[in-house]
Amino acid sequence: MSDIPKQYDPQAAQQQWFPFWEQHGYFNAEPGTGKPPHTIMIPLPNVTGALHMGHALNGTCQDLITRWRRMQGYEALWMPGT
């Protein structure tokens, strides 16, 4: 257990995983593949109140669901600003 760092280092994690994700095409979407579509539209921001943790949770959940659908074989799109 000595090789587990005591503190998370996001830069080290990104250096390890980003090339793997790019190599396997996890950031690419190819239209016309015949895969079923999955789209989450993010509405434009509004001024209904102060930002709070619910805003971060909402964005995190949308990101998680989009990535999960892509791993299931859907042509997933998370479209901001619609």
Helices and strands as residue ranges (DSSP letters): H 10-23, E 37-42, H 53-71, E 75-80
